[in-house]
Amino acid sequence: MTIAAASVEPVVVRLDESALSEANSILYAAYLHDPTFHYLFEENRPGYEKRVRATVRELITLYFERNRDAIGLMLDNTLVAVAFIGSPELRMNLAQQFGWRMRMMLTAGLTSTRRYIDYHEQIAALLPERQVHELPLMGVNPKYQDRGLGRRMLAAVEALCSENPRTTGIVLDTGNSRYLPFYESIGYRSLGQIRLGPLTEYVLFKSVSH
């Protein structure tokens, strides 16, 4: 991870494995109370926090191992937001990631692993045939929320994706309907919905210009 000089404005940086611990902390806090994770990892069953922490850690590790794009926002030499981006040329089938599956089953459990793979496959089934980037993980440090950093992080993701001439846009999803007006306000449109038990997961797409 390249550290920028102290600044009152957030600076976009590329992340590598040296940022794993910080990224893990940010994403754990971001997804702990997320409705999608509540369902996937059985919030009301003992060990929920452990399962979320293990899943975030194993996903980050996998994305670094597969050299996926990862960027962050630095503010006063503190990493305050992160995003992990799936390339349109290398769509990842989690069911075929044997090492990741084994680590997940040992740490998050068999049921959580199966639920996450099923969720991932349902999202993949809605992806356009044309090449797109995916945004599976993004979060802002809770101490720095309500400062517009989520919007800045998405703008940085879009700028990075626009550098790839093959992509037509970005796909993301959310199980929190409260976020839909925000995403729609910045140009995301519905690709469809999937069902996760009682939960509706919204899958959204935004085209990018080159």
C-alpha positions as a printed Julia matrix, in Angstrom:
210×3 Matrix{Float64}:
   0.0     0.0     0.0
   1.36    3.42   -0.99
   1.04    5.94    1.85
   0.24    9.5     0.86
   1.27   12.62    2.71
  -1.12   13.9     5.39
  -4.03   15.71    3.81
  -7.38   17.17    4.74
  -8.74   15.69    1.49
  -8.98   11.91    0.96
  -6.39   10.47   -1.42
  -7.02    7.37   -3.55
  -4.4     4.63   -3.12
  -3.85    1.15   -4.5
  -3.94   -1.58   -1.87
  -1.79   -4.66   -1.55
  -1.51   -7.4     1.08
   0.16   -5.01    3.54
  -3.29   -3.43    3.97
  -5.02   -6.73    4.77
  -5.46   -6.09    8.49
  -6.78   -2.55    8.07
  -9.09   -3.54    5.21
 -10.36   -6.47    7.25
 -11.28   -4.19   10.17
 -13.08   -1.69    7.94
 -15.09   -4.32    6.06
 -15.94   -6.29    9.2
 -17.46   -3.17   10.73
 -19.22   -2.31    7.45
 -20.87   -5.71    7.02
 -21.51   -6.81   10.61
 -24.93   -5.11   10.63
 -25.67   -5.63    6.94
 -29.02   -7.39    6.26
 -27.44   -9.67    3.65
 -24.78  -10.87    6.08
 -27.43  -11.26    8.8
 -29.12  -13.86    6.62
 -26.06  -15.53    5.09
 -24.29  -16.04    8.41
 -27.3   -16.56   10.68
 -27.23  -13.53   12.93
 -29.28  -15.21   15.69
 -27.06  -18.28   15.95
 -24.08  -18.16   18.34
 -20.79  -17.28   16.66
 -22.21  -14.81   14.13
 -19.46  -12.22   14.63
 -16.79  -14.9    14.25
 -18.35  -16.09   10.99
 -18.51  -12.58    9.56
 -14.92  -11.84   10.54
 -13.7   -15.12    9.02
 -15.62  -14.57    5.78
 -14.33  -11.03    5.29
 -10.77  -12.17    5.99
 -10.96  -15.12    3.59
 -12.54  -13.04    0.81
  -9.9   -10.33    1.08
  -7.15  -12.95    1.08
  -8.64  -14.6    -2.01
  -8.93  -11.32   -3.91
  -5.32  -10.44   -3.13
  -4.2   -13.94   -4.17
  -6.02  -13.51   -7.49
  -4.59  -10.02   -8.02
  -7.97   -8.31   -8.11
  -8.02   -4.53   -8.04
  -8.26   -3.08   -4.53
  -8.25    0.63   -3.74
  -8.69    2.75   -0.65
  -9.05    6.3     0.6
  -6.35    7.72    2.85
  -7.11   10.66    5.13
  -4.31   12.05    7.3
  -2.34    8.81    6.76
  -5.3     6.72    7.92
  -7.03    4.21    5.65
 -10.69    5.24    5.93
 -12.41    3.34    3.1
 -11.71    0.34    0.87
 -13.15   -1.31   -2.21
 -12.37   -4.66   -3.86
 -13.24   -4.85   -7.56
 -13.87   -7.82   -9.83
 -12.4    -7.59  -13.31
 -14.64   -8.22  -16.35
 -11.97  -10.49  -17.86
 -11.73  -12.74  -14.78
 -15.13  -13.53  -13.34
 -14.54  -15.66  -10.28
 -16.5   -18.85   -9.6
 -16.22  -19.31   -5.83
 -17.4   -22.91   -6.02
 -14.21  -23.7    -7.94
 -11.9   -22.0    -5.42
 -11.01  -25.15   -3.47
  -8.56  -23.56   -1.05
 -10.96  -20.75   -0.21
 -13.85  -23.19    0.27
 -11.83  -25.31    2.66
 -10.72  -22.31    4.71
 -14.29  -21.0     4.79
 -15.72  -24.3     5.96
 -13.12  -24.52    8.72
 -13.69  -20.96    9.94
 -17.21  -19.87    8.95
 -18.77  -23.33    8.77
 -20.35  -25.47    6.05
 -23.79  -23.81    6.1
 -22.37  -20.28    5.81
 -20.04  -21.36    3.01
 -22.87  -22.93    1.03
 -25.11  -19.9     1.56
 -22.39  -17.51    0.4
 -21.62  -19.56   -2.72
 -25.35  -19.77   -3.58
 -25.68  -16.0    -3.1
 -22.64  -15.41   -5.31
 -24.02  -17.7    -8.04
 -27.42  -15.97   -8.02
 -25.7   -12.61   -8.5
 -23.59  -14.05  -11.33
 -26.72  -15.3   -13.09
 -27.99  -11.72  -13.35
 -24.8   -10.26  -14.8
 -25.1    -8.95  -18.37
 -23.48  -10.98  -21.12
 -21.36   -7.95  -21.95
 -18.25   -7.45  -19.84
 -18.74   -5.6   -16.56
 -16.84   -4.93  -13.37
 -18.24   -6.18  -10.07
 -18.04   -4.49   -6.67
 -18.38   -7.3    -4.09
 -16.83   -5.5    -1.12
 -16.77   -1.84   -0.14
 -16.81   -0.15    3.24
 -16.06    3.05    5.14
 -14.49    3.16    8.6
 -17.41    3.88   10.99
 -15.43    6.71   12.59
 -15.41    8.53    9.24
 -18.96    7.94    8.06
 -21.38   10.73    7.13
 -18.59   12.67    5.41
 -19.42   11.7     1.84
 -16.61    9.15    1.71
 -18.85    6.41    0.33
 -19.67    8.63   -2.64
 -15.98    9.45   -3.11
 -15.07    5.77   -2.92
 -17.61    4.9    -5.61
 -16.32    7.73   -7.8
 -12.8     6.33   -7.44
 -14.06    2.84   -8.36
 -15.8     4.23  -11.44
 -12.67    6.12  -12.48
 -10.58    2.96  -12.18
 -13.09    0.87  -14.13
 -13.33    3.46  -16.88
  -9.64    2.88  -17.62
 -10.53   -0.58  -18.94
 -11.83   -0.17  -22.52
 -13.56   -3.57  -22.41
 -15.93   -2.83  -19.55
 -19.38   -1.39  -20.03
 -20.06   -0.66  -16.37
 -20.2    -1.76  -12.75
 -22.51   -4.16  -10.93
 -23.14   -4.05   -7.19
 -25.82   -5.39   -4.88
 -27.44   -4.54   -1.57
 -29.98   -6.09    0.76
 -30.68   -2.72    2.36
 -33.48   -0.94    0.5
 -32.58    2.33    2.31
 -29.53    2.6     0.04
 -31.5     2.4    -3.2
 -32.3     6.15   -3.48
 -28.6     6.94   -3.0
 -27.46    4.5    -5.69
 -30.18    5.67   -8.06
 -29.15    9.29   -7.49
 -25.66    8.53   -8.82
 -26.81    6.61  -11.86
 -27.29    2.97  -10.81
 -30.27    1.14  -12.3
 -31.87   -2.2   -11.45
 -30.65   -5.42  -13.08
 -33.04   -7.51  -11.03
 -33.58   -9.02   -7.61
 -32.74  -12.29   -5.9
 -34.24  -13.92   -2.82
 -32.13  -14.83    0.19
 -34.6   -16.5     2.51
 -36.91  -13.67    3.61
 -34.57  -11.01    2.2
 -34.74   -9.26   -1.15
 -31.3    -8.51   -2.61
 -31.19   -5.7    -5.18
 -28.7    -6.0    -8.04
 -27.77   -2.7    -9.7
 -25.76   -1.59  -12.72
 -24.15    1.66  -13.81
 -22.52    2.24  -17.18
 -19.13    3.95  -17.29
 -17.75    6.3   -19.89
 -14.25    5.94  -21.31
